[in-house]
């Protein structure tokens, strides 16, 4: 006698949880590389900081797309 587990609720939350892993890792890499670059060349800290914020904004846009997509794909 085989029994299958019943999945109830919305899988959108699980999908978004998985989609949030990518931007989280991306932000961590961007910040880590900015700290590394600042440690190597402190005079470039201002330029690196500006590029870091731009990169973080683009990465967070991916997270927003990830949270909005399930609402558009469901009925």
Secondary structure, DSSP 8 states (H G I E B T S, - for coil): --------S-THHHHHHHHHHHHHHHHHHHHHHHHHHHHH-GGGHHHHHHHHHHHHHHHHHHHHHHHHHHHHH--
